[in-house]
């Protein structure tokens, strides 16, 4: 029985081997900040696991990426469990954000609801971040406060 307990503990994935495990550790912020070139930044102000759509909301309900908001930009990243590094998929400078809104989505087949965070860029692109943990309004507030602070 003791051997079984030891073997099962060794077989579980640690945060570095899990696609979203690092998000819940103190190591996330310094590792992420080391992958970007931001001078005078305030560090990570918001982070959440989500799915992203461009243009129109989709029907994906499996969170695949991580949204990270800093004082300078909005990033969509994925943790690479093989190379132990972030793969950057989207980078929207805060200065290029035209508008932000949240649309609540209620699921009739799930007790959970989520929010779609719409970020419109000055170039006309619409990024839709489906936030599953109920914090889409917090993300919107962080972006709006940063825009106001930066005078955008």
PyMOL commands that set and color helices and strands:
alter all, ss='L'
color gray80, all
select helices_A, chain A and resi 2-11+15-17+21-24+27-33+94-96+136-150
alter helices_A, ss='H'
color red, helices_A
select strands_A, chain A and resi 44-54+65-70+73-80+85-93+97-106+113-121+126-131
alter strands_A, ss='S'
color yellow, strands_A
deselect
rebuild
show_as cartoon
